[in-house]
Amino acid sequence: MNIGDAARASGVTAKMIRHYESIGLVPAPRRTGAGYRLYSEREVRVLQFIHRGRVLGFSLDQIKNLLALWEDKGRASADVRALAQTHIEELDRKIAEMAAMRRTLVSLAASCHGDARSACPILDDLATH
């Protein structure tokens, strides 16, 4: 498969595939005599793995660790679970932060008259914090 085919099959853009290669997340694929990248089904599966990891919000470092665990048939599933649990805790923190932001914005929006007056509690809050 060429890079366009691999991109369509994996859900990862060609630009991101090249980026993942440049940072060493995936090895450089074989190339044709003309220099075009050629991807095997296995390489596409790795790209699909990365894509799914990104959809679930894993960082590239976390995905690198997950890929290593995926490749290691002697791994302990406890290691995979620990990585997932750490990510869940990070997501819970982010969700709590976003909920607090939302509550603040709801309160500020409710206190804004939203009319032709220039006074605006939203801008006042932004200016004072």
Secondary structure, 3 states (H helix, E strand, C coil): CCHHHHHHHHCCCHHHHHHHHHCCCCCCCEECCCCCEECCHHHHHHHHHHHHHHHCCCCHHHHHHHHHHHHCCCCCHHHHHHHHHHHHHHHHHHHHHHHHHHHHHHHHHHHCCCCCCCCCHHHHHHHHC
